[in-house]
Amino acid sequence: MDKNENIKKRKLFIWSLIAAIFVACMGLFSFVFIHKYYETRKVDPKYSILSLVQTGPKKEALATRYLCELLELSFDKPTNLYSLDLKWAKEKLLTSPVIEKVELKKIFPNTLFIDYTTRTPIAWLYDFENVLIDKKGHLFPAHPFFSTKNLPQIYLGLNLEMENMNEEPLNSMEIKLAFSLLNCLKQLKENYNFQIKRIDVSQALAPSYGKRQIVLMLEHEKLIDHPKQKLFCIFPHILRLGVNDFSKQLGNYSVLLNKMMKDYEKQLFSKRYLKSPLKFSQRIIDLRMEKVAFIDQAE
């Protein structure tokens, strides 16, 4: 009885071993076959990337040619879709200072799908030529990617060379102050129509307290009914503000502005022949002293 049982166990072990070897061989064969299959596809011209489809919040925000250059794609030496490493491709696209985030997808047999978002500029950085800045402090070139004629300028007084615009965003006290001013001015624009030409915070943190100031350049726009015609008028103002309480000083400016506009209209009605658009002489308004405004009228 024990002898028959041992024979059965040996047979079972042998058949189990044979089955295991068979499964292992089949698995190895399948791996080799599949690996060879995919390797063959990586060199098959049928899977060369022939089209690039882009999408995002803005329609064709960047030229397809620019995206191809970043990914080193060309018709002369086509890239196989199977051989393209999506992680590498994503990292290459993110080296662009104008691309904020991106996702990629392969659409076989020969299309690469790119979903990306470009940075949104809020101002020019006046310290450098052709440089924009977004709300997070990232710097990136304007030309040839953006057409932004009416954005304000921010002047920080930087004395640095512009080497790599895709590094860490600006996070200085000056840029934080400039962004705070932008937000305050946006609230003021809800009641008045004006263009923010420049925010100068280059002297906001000067070593000498007497030299510390913020300088704003604004241009108010208003359509005025003159007895002879409707006049589109521009009123340029330069504001000098203190650093510690600039929001209150802007509130004082809004009160003063109503009186100034009435004065402007009186000047208009005293003249018979005027040409539209009419740009007035620049006024410099110093609001740094509490409850006092010094106005320099340059005629």
C-alpha positions as CSV (number, residue, x, y, z in Angstrom):
1,M,0.0,0.0,0.0
2,D,2.8,2.4,0.9
3,K,4.8,1.4,-2.2
4,N,1.8,2.2,-4.5
5,E,1.3,5.5,-2.7
6,N,4.9,6.4,-3.3
7,I,4.7,5.6,-7.0
8,K,1.6,7.8,-7.3
9,K,3.4,10.7,-5.6
10,R,6.4,10.3,-7.9
11,K,4.2,10.3,-11.0
12,L,2.3,13.4,-9.7
13,F,5.6,15.2,-9.0
14,I,7.0,14.3,-12.5
15,W,3.8,15.5,-14.2
16,S,3.7,18.6,-12.1
17,L,7.4,19.3,-13.0
18,I,6.6,18.7,-16.7
19,A,3.6,21.1,-16.5
20,A,5.7,23.7,-14.8
21,I,8.5,23.4,-17.4
22,F,5.9,23.6,-20.2
23,V,4.2,26.7,-18.7
24,A,7.7,28.3,-18.2
25,C,8.6,27.6,-21.8
26,M,5.3,29.0,-23.1
27,G,5.8,32.1,-21.0
28,L,9.3,32.6,-22.2
29,F,8.2,32.0,-25.8
30,S,5.3,34.5,-25.4
31,F,7.6,37.1,-23.9
32,V,10.2,36.7,-26.6
33,F,7.4,36.8,-29.3
34,I,5.7,39.9,-27.8
35,H,9.0,41.6,-27.2
36,K,10.0,41.0,-30.8
37,Y,6.6,42.1,-32.0
38,Y,6.8,45.4,-30.2
39,E,10.4,45.9,-31.2
40,T,9.4,45.3,-34.8
41,R,6.6,48.0,-34.5
42,K,9.2,50.5,-33.2
43,V,10.9,50.4,-36.6
44,D,7.8,50.0,-38.7
45,P,7.4,53.1,-40.8
46,K,3.6,52.6,-40.7
47,Y,3.7,53.9,-37.1
48,S,5.8,57.1,-37.8
49,I,4.3,60.2,-36.3
50,L,2.6,62.1,-39.2
51,S,0.2,64.4,-37.3
52,L,0.2,66.3,-34.1
53,V,-3.2,67.3,-32.6
54,Q,-3.1,70.1,-30.0
55,T,-5.8,71.3,-27.6
56,G,-6.2,73.4,-24.5
57,P,-8.1,76.4,-23.0
58,K,-6.8,78.6,-25.9
59,K,-7.2,77.3,-29.4
60,E,-3.8,76.7,-31.0
61,A,-2.1,78.9,-28.4
62,L,1.3,77.8,-29.8
63,A,2.4,77.0,-33.3
64,T,2.5,73.3,-34.1
65,R,5.9,73.8,-35.5
66,Y,7.2,75.1,-32.2
67,L,5.8,72.0,-30.4
68,C,7.5,69.8,-33.0
69,E,10.8,71.5,-32.4
70,L,10.6,71.0,-28.7
71,L,9.9,67.3,-29.3
72,E,12.5,67.0,-32.0
73,L,10.0,65.8,-34.5
74,S,10.6,66.2,-38.2
75,F,9.4,64.8,-41.5
76,D,13.0,64.1,-42.7
77,K,13.7,61.8,-39.7
78,P,10.2,60.7,-38.6
79,T,9.8,59.4,-35.0
80,N,8.0,56.1,-34.4
81,L,5.0,56.5,-32.1
82,Y,5.8,53.2,-30.3
83,S,9.3,54.3,-29.6
84,L,8.3,57.8,-28.2
85,D,8.7,58.0,-24.4
86,L,5.8,60.1,-23.2
87,K,7.5,61.0,-19.9
88,W,10.5,62.3,-21.8
89,A,8.2,64.2,-24.2
90,K,6.3,65.8,-21.3
91,E,9.6,66.9,-19.7
92,K,10.8,68.4,-23.1
93,L,7.6,70.4,-23.5
94,L,7.8,71.7,-19.9
95,T,11.2,73.1,-20.7
96,S,9.3,75.8,-22.6
97,P,8.9,78.9,-20.4
98,V,5.4,79.6,-21.9
99,I,3.9,76.1,-21.1
100,E,2.4,75.8,-17.6
101,K,1.2,72.2,-17.8
102,V,0.8,69.4,-20.4
103,E,-0.5,65.9,-20.9
104,L,0.2,63.6,-23.9
105,K,-1.5,60.6,-25.5
106,K,-0.7,58.3,-28.3
107,I,-3.4,57.7,-30.9
108,F,-2.3,54.9,-33.2
109,P,-1.2,54.4,-35.9
110,N,0.5,57.8,-36.3
111,T,-1.0,60.7,-34.2
112,L,0.4,62.4,-31.1
113,F,-2.3,64.2,-29.0
114,I,-1.1,67.2,-26.8
115,D,-3.3,68.9,-24.2
116,Y,-1.5,71.9,-22.7
117,T,-2.0,75.2,-21.0
118,T,0.1,78.3,-21.6
119,R,0.9,80.8,-18.9
120,T,-1.4,83.8,-18.7
121,P,0.5,87.1,-18.6
122,I,-0.7,89.9,-16.3
123,A,2.1,92.5,-16.9
124,W,5.3,93.3,-18.7
125,L,8.4,93.2,-16.7
126,Y,9.9,96.6,-17.5
127,D,13.4,95.6,-16.2
128,F,13.9,93.4,-19.3
129,E,13.0,93.5,-23.0
130,N,10.3,91.2,-24.3
131,V,9.5,89.6,-20.9
132,L,6.1,89.0,-19.4
133,I,5.1,87.8,-15.9
134,D,2.1,85.8,-14.7
135,K,0.3,85.9,-11.3
136,K,2.7,83.3,-9.8
137,G,5.8,85.3,-10.7
138,H,6.9,83.2,-13.6
139,L,8.8,85.0,-16.4
140,F,8.5,84.2,-20.1
141,P,9.1,85.8,-23.5
142,A,6.3,87.7,-25.2
143,H,7.4,87.5,-28.8
144,P,6.5,85.5,-30.8
145,F,4.0,83.8,-28.5
146,F,1.7,86.6,-27.2
147,S,0.1,89.8,-28.5
148,T,-0.4,91.9,-25.4
149,K,-0.6,95.6,-26.2
150,N,-2.5,96.9,-23.2
151,L,-0.8,95.1,-20.3
152,P,0.7,97.3,-17.6
153,Q,4.4,97.5,-17.0
154,I,6.0,96.5,-13.7
155,Y,9.4,98.0,-12.9
156,L,11.3,96.3,-10.0
157,G,14.7,97.9,-10.5
158,L,16.5,94.6,-11.1
159,N,20.2,94.6,-12.1
160,L,20.4,91.0,-13.2
161,E,21.0,89.2,-16.4
162,M,18.1,87.2,-17.9
163,E,19.6,83.7,-18.2
164,N,16.8,81.1,-17.7
165,M,13.2,82.2,-17.6
166,N,11.9,78.7,-16.7
167,E,13.6,78.6,-13.3
168,E,12.0,79.6,-9.9
169,P,9.3,82.4,-10.1
170,L,10.1,85.8,-8.7
171,N,9.1,85.9,-5.0
172,S,10.7,89.2,-3.8
173,M,9.0,91.8,-1.6
174,E,8.9,94.2,-4.6
175,I,7.0,91.8,-6.8
176,K,4.5,91.0,-4.0
177,L,4.0,94.7,-3.5
178,A,3.4,95.2,-7.3
179,F,0.8,92.4,-7.4
180,S,-1.0,94.0,-4.4
181,L,-1.1,97.3,-6.2
182,L,-2.5,95.6,-9.3
183,N,-5.3,94.1,-7.3
184,C,-6.1,97.5,-5.7
185,L,-6.2,99.2,-9.1
186,K,-8.5,96.5,-10.5
187,Q,-11.0,97.5,-7.8
188,L,-10.6,101.1,-8.6
189,K,-11.2,100.4,-12.3
190,E,-14.7,99.2,-11.5
191,N,-15.7,102.8,-11.1
192,Y,-13.2,104.6,-13.4
193,N,-12.1,103.8,-16.9
194,F,-8.3,104.0,-17.0
195,Q,-5.3,102.2,-18.3
196,I,-2.5,101.1,-16.0
197,K,0.7,102.1,-17.9
198,R,3.3,101.4,-15.3
199,I,3.8,100.3,-11.6
200,D,7.2,101.4,-10.4
201,V,8.3,99.8,-7.1
202,S,12.0,100.2,-7.7
203,Q,12.4,102.6,-4.7
204,A,9.7,101.0,-2.5
205,L,12.4,99.4,-0.2
206,A,15.1,101.9,-0.6
207,P,17.6,102.1,2.3
208,S,16.7,105.7,3.0
209,Y,13.1,106.0,4.3
210,G,12.9,109.5,2.7
211,K,13.4,108.0,-0.8
212,R,10.9,105.2,-0.4
213,Q,7.9,105.6,-2.7
214,I,5.7,103.9,-5.3
215,V,5.1,105.5,-8.6
216,L,2.0,104.7,-10.7
217,M,1.4,105.9,-14.3
218,L,-2.2,105.9,-15.2
219,E,-4.2,107.2,-18.2
220,H,-7.9,107.9,-17.7
221,E,-10.2,107.7,-20.7
222,K,-13.6,109.4,-20.9
223,L,-16.1,110.4,-23.6
224,I,-17.3,113.9,-22.9
225,D,-20.3,115.7,-24.5
226,H,-18.9,119.0,-25.8
227,P,-21.4,121.5,-27.2
228,K,-19.9,121.0,-30.6
229,Q,-19.1,117.3,-30.6
230,K,-18.4,114.2,-28.6
231,L,-14.7,114.2,-27.4
232,F,-12.7,111.2,-26.5
233,C,-10.3,112.5,-23.8
234,I,-7.2,111.0,-22.2
235,F,-6.0,112.3,-18.9
236,P,-2.5,111.0,-17.9
237,H,-1.6,111.0,-14.2
238,I,1.5,110.1,-12.3
239,L,0.8,109.1,-8.7
240,R,3.4,109.1,-6.0
241,L,2.4,106.9,-3.1
242,G,3.8,105.8,0.3
243,V,4.6,102.1,0.8
244,N,2.8,101.4,4.0
245,D,-0.7,102.7,3.3
246,F,-1.1,102.8,-0.5
247,S,-4.6,101.3,-0.5
248,K,-5.9,104.2,1.6
249,Q,-4.0,106.7,-0.6
250,L,-5.7,105.2,-3.7
251,G,-9.0,105.7,-2.0
252,N,-8.1,109.4,-1.4
253,Y,-7.1,109.6,-5.1
254,S,-10.6,108.4,-6.2
255,V,-12.2,111.2,-4.2
256,L,-9.8,113.7,-5.7
257,L,-10.4,112.3,-9.2
258,N,-14.1,113.3,-9.2
259,K,-13.1,116.9,-8.5
260,M,-10.4,116.8,-11.1
261,M,-12.7,115.5,-13.8
262,K,-15.1,118.4,-13.2
263,D,-12.1,120.7,-13.6
264,Y,-11.1,119.0,-16.9
265,E,-14.7,119.5,-18.2
266,K,-14.6,123.2,-17.4
267,Q,-11.4,123.6,-19.4
268,L,-13.0,121.8,-22.3
269,F,-16.2,123.9,-22.4
270,S,-14.0,127.1,-22.4
271,K,-12.6,126.1,-25.8
272,R,-14.5,126.1,-29.1
273,Y,-12.4,124.1,-31.5
274,L,-11.1,120.8,-30.3
275,K,-9.8,117.7,-32.0
276,S,-10.7,114.2,-30.9
277,P,-8.9,112.2,-29.4
278,L,-7.7,114.9,-27.0
279,K,-4.8,114.1,-24.7
280,F,-4.3,116.5,-21.7
281,S,-1.0,117.4,-20.2
282,Q,0.4,115.1,-17.6
283,R,-0.4,115.7,-13.9
284,I,1.9,114.5,-11.1
285,I,-0.1,113.8,-7.9
286,D,1.8,113.2,-4.7
287,L,-0.4,111.5,-2.1
288,R,2.3,110.4,0.4
289,M,1.3,113.0,3.1
290,E,-1.9,112.2,4.9
291,K,-5.0,114.3,3.9
292,V,-2.8,116.4,1.5
293,A,-2.3,116.0,-2.2
294,F,0.3,118.0,-4.1
295,I,-0.6,118.4,-7.8
296,D,1.9,119.5,-10.4
297,Q,0.1,120.6,-13.5
298,A,2.4,120.6,-16.6
299,E,0.8,122.6,-19.4
